[in-house]
Amino acid sequence: MNNPRRPLWLYPLFQITFTILGACLVAALLFGLLGFGRPPVAVAIALDLSSSTYGAGIFNAAGTIMAQEVQAVEAYLEKNSPDILRQPNQVQVFGFGGVVKPLTNGFNSDSQQVKAELTQALRNPNLPEQIVASTTNLDLAIEEGTHALRNIQGRCRELLLVTDGEAPVNPGIIADAALSRVKINSVVIGGEAPALATAALATGGVYLSEDVDNLELLFTNRFLSRFNSNIRWIIFWLGCAWIAWMWMLIMPIDRWILQGIMQKHWTISGKLALGNALFWTFATPGIIWPLAGGIPFRSQC
């Protein structure tokens, strides 16, 4: 390590770590470009269909908040296809007011079938009475969505709730969702709902307060992309690359910086260079991987 007559790249330590570094960077690139490692996902979409979403007008009339909620779901379903996702999400749609009612028949990855069932359900003239449209029960919406997702095995569980109003949320229901590994994602239209923000934080979901005009874009870009993201795999491979880079730098740091520039004795410089590599080997998992929500080998969600 202190022999200046032999080029660094001829040492096995440099060659092996360089090879590992290259392999990790290639893996990160392939996962990023080709989407390897995207998790299988089940999504329960709960739409607020209370009377405040269509005012004094006609149920699901064009231009109402409710109509734009439905359009956002349909846009999500259009993107949820084998042409875009290797493994489309399983989706079930619920409508709620004071009561929650399934608008589609169970979780299904066939988006065209889900869309047809949703359209048929919304044509039901008795739907406003069946969901008790005069009130909004967020507790029941979260509870029913959690219950439906709890029965799904082998997939990440995402609850996406859209509402235009604020209502209390029982902490016990949030805790039950967290124990069931259900992430509560909420979009509040034209206002704030601190209880839903708390629910999102507690379960690892996303809370957004947005204008209704942005709803379709949120569904197709923000939520679809997030639910099907393989970012934890990319971070994993980049973390491995960083560790390999630190080990590859042992000899350059030792010879060129510590011995050459700082004039350290070779016994001290070698220990310092090795210590730097060991430090980053143990520090990298604790710094980087928690940002991705864990190591992908243990859980995809």
C-alpha positions as CSV (number, residue, x, y, z in Angstrom):
1,M,0.0,0.0,0.0
2,N,3.0,2.3,0.4
3,N,4.9,1.1,-2.6
4,P,5.0,4.1,-5.1
5,R,6.5,2.0,-7.9
6,R,3.4,-0.1,-8.4
7,P,0.3,1.6,-9.9
8,L,-2.7,1.6,-7.6
9,W,-5.0,-0.1,-10.2
10,L,-2.8,-3.3,-10.1
11,Y,-3.7,-4.0,-6.5
12,P,-6.6,-6.6,-5.9
13,L,-8.2,-4.2,-3.3
14,F,-8.6,-1.5,-6.0
15,Q,-9.7,-3.9,-8.7
16,I,-12.3,-5.7,-6.7
17,T,-13.9,-2.6,-5.2
18,F,-13.8,-0.9,-8.6
19,T,-15.7,-3.9,-10.1
20,I,-18.3,-3.8,-7.3
21,L,-18.7,-0.1,-7.7
22,G,-19.4,-0.4,-11.4
23,A,-21.9,-3.3,-10.8
24,C,-23.8,-1.3,-8.3
25,L,-24.0,1.8,-10.5
26,V,-25.2,-0.3,-13.5
27,A,-27.8,-1.9,-11.2
28,A,-29.0,1.5,-10.1
29,L,-29.2,2.7,-13.7
30,L,-31.1,-0.4,-14.9
31,F,-33.6,-0.2,-12.0
32,G,-34.1,3.5,-12.7
33,L,-34.5,3.2,-16.5
34,L,-36.4,-0.1,-16.7
35,G,-38.4,0.0,-13.6
36,F,-37.2,-3.2,-12.0
37,G,-38.3,-3.8,-8.5
38,R,-41.6,-1.9,-8.6
39,P,-43.8,-3.4,-5.9
40,P,-47.2,-5.0,-6.5
41,V,-49.9,-2.6,-5.2
42,A,-53.5,-2.7,-4.1
43,V,-55.3,0.6,-4.0
44,A,-58.6,1.4,-2.3
45,I,-60.0,4.7,-3.6
46,A,-62.6,6.3,-1.3
47,L,-64.5,9.2,-2.9
48,D,-66.5,11.7,-0.9
49,L,-69.9,11.7,-2.6
50,S,-71.7,13.8,0.0
51,S,-74.1,16.6,-1.1
52,S,-71.4,19.2,-0.7
53,T,-69.5,17.8,-3.6
54,Y,-72.4,18.6,-6.0
55,G,-74.2,21.3,-4.1
56,A,-77.8,21.9,-5.0
57,G,-77.3,20.5,-8.5
58,I,-77.7,17.1,-9.9
59,F,-75.7,14.1,-8.5
60,N,-72.5,13.7,-10.5
61,A,-73.4,16.6,-12.8
62,A,-70.7,18.0,-15.1
63,G,-68.4,20.6,-13.5
64,T,-69.1,19.6,-9.9
65,I,-66.4,18.5,-7.5
66,M,-67.9,15.0,-7.6
67,A,-67.6,14.8,-11.3
68,Q,-64.0,15.9,-11.2
69,E,-63.3,13.2,-8.5
70,V,-64.7,10.6,-10.9
71,Q,-62.7,12.0,-13.8
72,A,-59.5,11.8,-11.7
73,V,-60.2,8.1,-10.9
74,E,-60.9,7.3,-14.6
75,A,-57.6,9.0,-15.5
76,Y,-55.8,6.9,-12.9
77,L,-57.4,3.8,-14.4
78,E,-56.3,4.7,-17.9
79,K,-52.7,4.9,-16.7
80,N,-53.0,1.7,-14.7
81,S,-52.5,-0.5,-17.7
82,P,-50.0,-3.2,-18.8
83,D,-48.7,-0.7,-21.4
84,I,-47.4,1.5,-18.6
85,L,-47.0,-0.9,-15.6
86,R,-45.7,-4.4,-15.9
87,Q,-48.0,-5.3,-13.0
88,P,-51.1,-3.0,-12.9
89,N,-52.5,-2.1,-9.5
90,Q,-55.5,-3.9,-8.1
91,V,-58.1,-1.2,-7.6
92,Q,-61.4,-1.0,-5.8
93,V,-63.5,2.2,-5.6
94,F,-65.7,3.2,-2.7
95,G,-68.2,6.1,-2.4
96,F,-69.0,7.6,1.0
97,G,-71.1,10.1,2.7
98,G,-72.4,9.0,6.1
99,V,-72.3,5.4,4.9
100,V,-69.6,3.7,2.7
101,K,-70.7,1.7,-0.3
102,P,-68.4,-0.2,-2.8
103,L,-68.8,1.2,-6.3
104,T,-66.8,-1.7,-7.9
105,N,-66.8,-5.4,-7.3
106,G,-63.7,-6.1,-5.4
107,F,-60.1,-5.4,-6.2
108,N,-59.3,-5.8,-9.9
109,S,-56.3,-5.1,-12.1
110,D,-58.4,-4.9,-15.2
111,S,-58.9,-1.1,-15.3
112,Q,-61.5,-1.2,-18.1
113,Q,-63.7,-3.5,-16.0
114,V,-63.3,-1.3,-12.9
115,K,-64.2,1.8,-15.0
116,A,-67.3,0.1,-16.4
117,E,-68.4,-1.0,-12.9
118,L,-67.8,2.5,-11.5
119,T,-69.9,4.1,-14.3
120,Q,-72.7,1.7,-13.8
121,A,-72.7,2.3,-10.0
122,L,-72.9,6.0,-10.4
123,R,-76.0,5.7,-12.6
124,N,-77.9,4.3,-9.6
125,P,-80.6,6.9,-8.8
126,N,-80.7,5.6,-5.2
127,L,-77.0,6.0,-4.5
128,P,-77.3,9.4,-2.7
129,E,-79.8,7.9,-0.2
130,Q,-77.7,4.7,0.2
131,I,-74.6,6.5,1.2
132,V,-76.5,9.1,3.2
133,A,-75.2,12.0,1.2
134,S,-76.2,14.6,3.8
135,T,-73.2,14.0,5.9
136,T,-69.5,12.9,5.8
137,N,-68.0,10.1,7.9
138,L,-64.2,10.0,7.4
139,D,-63.9,7.4,10.2
140,L,-66.1,4.9,8.4
141,A,-64.4,5.6,5.0
142,I,-60.9,4.8,6.5
143,E,-62.2,1.9,8.5
144,E,-63.9,0.3,5.5
145,G,-60.9,0.9,3.2
146,T,-58.6,-0.6,5.8
147,H,-60.8,-3.6,6.2
148,A,-60.9,-4.2,2.4
149,L,-57.1,-3.9,2.0
150,R,-56.4,-6.1,5.1
151,N,-57.6,-9.1,3.1
152,I,-55.1,-8.4,0.3
153,Q,-51.9,-10.5,0.6
154,G,-48.6,-10.0,-1.2
155,R,-49.2,-6.4,-2.2
156,C,-48.5,-3.0,-0.8
157,R,-51.8,-1.5,0.6
158,E,-52.7,2.1,-0.3
159,L,-55.8,3.9,0.7
160,L,-56.5,7.0,-1.3
161,L,-59.2,9.2,0.2
162,V,-60.6,12.3,-1.5
163,T,-62.9,14.8,0.4
164,D,-63.9,18.4,0.3
165,G,-64.6,18.6,4.0
166,E,-63.1,18.4,7.5
167,A,-64.3,15.8,10.0
168,P,-62.7,14.2,13.0
169,V,-60.8,10.9,12.7
170,N,-60.6,8.5,15.6
171,P,-56.9,7.8,16.5
172,G,-57.8,4.2,17.1
173,I,-58.8,3.8,13.4
174,I,-55.5,5.4,12.3
175,A,-53.7,3.0,14.6
176,D,-55.6,0.0,13.2
177,A,-54.6,1.1,9.6
178,A,-51.0,1.4,10.7
179,L,-51.0,-2.1,12.2
180,S,-52.6,-3.4,9.0
181,R,-49.8,-1.8,7.0
182,V,-52.3,0.4,5.2
183,K,-51.0,3.8,4.1
184,I,-53.6,6.5,4.3
185,N,-53.2,9.1,1.4
186,S,-55.6,12.0,1.4
187,V,-56.5,14.9,-0.9
188,V,-58.6,17.7,0.7
189,I,-60.2,19.9,-1.8
190,G,-60.2,23.6,-1.0
191,G,-59.4,23.4,2.7
192,E,-57.3,21.7,5.4
193,A,-58.0,18.6,7.5
194,P,-55.4,18.3,10.3
195,A,-56.8,14.9,11.3
196,L,-56.1,13.5,7.8
197,A,-52.6,15.0,7.9
198,T,-52.0,13.2,11.1
199,A,-53.3,9.9,9.6
200,A,-51.0,10.3,6.6
201,L,-48.0,11.0,8.8
202,A,-48.8,8.0,11.1
203,T,-49.1,5.5,8.3
204,G,-46.5,6.7,5.8
205,G,-49.0,8.1,3.4
206,V,-49.3,11.5,1.7
207,Y,-51.5,14.4,2.7
208,L,-52.4,17.1,0.1
209,S,-54.6,20.2,0.2
210,E,-55.3,21.1,-3.4
211,D,-57.7,22.9,-5.7
212,V,-60.1,20.6,-7.5
213,D,-58.7,21.5,-10.9
214,N,-55.4,19.8,-10.0
215,L,-57.1,16.5,-8.9
216,E,-56.6,14.6,-12.2
217,L,-53.0,15.5,-12.4
218,L,-52.4,14.4,-8.8
219,F,-54.0,11.0,-9.4
220,T,-52.1,10.3,-12.6
221,N,-48.7,11.8,-11.7
222,R,-48.2,12.1,-7.9
223,F,-50.1,9.1,-6.6
224,L,-49.7,6.6,-9.5
225,S,-45.9,7.3,-9.6
226,R,-45.5,7.1,-5.8
227,F,-47.5,3.9,-5.4
228,N,-45.4,2.2,-8.1
229,S,-42.0,3.7,-7.3
230,N,-38.9,1.5,-7.0
231,I,-36.9,4.4,-5.4
232,R,-35.9,2.3,-2.4
233,W,-34.1,-0.1,-4.8
234,I,-32.3,2.8,-6.5
235,I,-31.2,4.2,-3.2
236,F,-30.1,0.7,-2.1
237,W,-27.8,0.3,-5.0
238,L,-26.5,3.8,-4.8
239,G,-25.8,3.2,-1.1
240,C,-23.8,0.0,-2.0
241,A,-22.0,2.0,-4.7
242,W,-21.0,4.7,-2.1
243,I,-19.6,2.0,0.2
244,A,-17.6,0.4,-2.6
245,W,-16.3,3.9,-3.6
246,M,-15.1,4.4,0.0
247,W,-13.2,1.1,-0.1
248,M,-11.8,1.8,-3.5
249,L,-10.4,5.2,-2.2
250,I,-8.4,3.5,0.6
251,M,-5.2,3.4,-1.4
252,P,-5.5,6.8,-3.1
253,I,-6.3,8.5,0.2
254,D,-3.4,6.6,1.9
255,R,-0.8,7.2,-0.8
256,W,-1.7,10.5,-2.4
257,I,-3.3,12.5,0.4
258,L,-2.2,11.2,3.7
259,Q,1.4,10.2,2.8
260,G,1.9,12.5,-0.2
261,I,0.3,15.8,0.8
262,M,0.0,15.5,4.6
263,Q,3.3,13.6,5.0
264,K,1.9,11.0,7.4
265,H,3.8,7.9,8.2
266,W,2.6,5.0,6.2
267,T,1.4,3.0,9.3
268,I,-0.8,5.9,10.5
269,S,-2.0,6.8,7.0
270,G,-3.1,3.2,6.3
271,K,-5.1,3.1,9.5
272,L,-6.8,6.4,8.8
273,A,-7.7,5.4,5.3
274,L,-9.1,2.0,6.5
275,G,-11.0,3.8,9.3
276,N,-12.7,6.1,6.8
277,A,-13.9,3.1,4.7
278,L,-15.1,1.3,7.8
279,F,-16.9,4.4,9.1
280,W,-18.9,4.8,5.8
281,T,-19.6,1.1,5.7
282,F,-21.5,1.3,8.9
283,A,-22.8,4.9,8.6
284,T,-24.4,4.6,5.1
285,P,-27.2,2.2,6.1
286,G,-28.1,4.4,9.0
287,I,-28.1,7.6,7.0
288,I,-29.4,6.7,3.5
289,W,-31.7,3.7,3.7
290,P,-34.1,5.0,6.4
291,L,-34.9,7.8,3.9
292,A,-36.2,5.2,1.5
293,G,-38.3,3.6,4.2
294,G,-36.2,0.5,4.7
295,I,-34.1,-2.0,2.8
296,P,-36.0,-3.5,-0.2
297,F,-34.9,-7.1,0.6
298,R,-37.0,-7.0,3.8
299,S,-40.1,-5.2,2.4
300,Q,-41.2,-3.8,-0.9
301,C,-43.7,-1.4,0.7
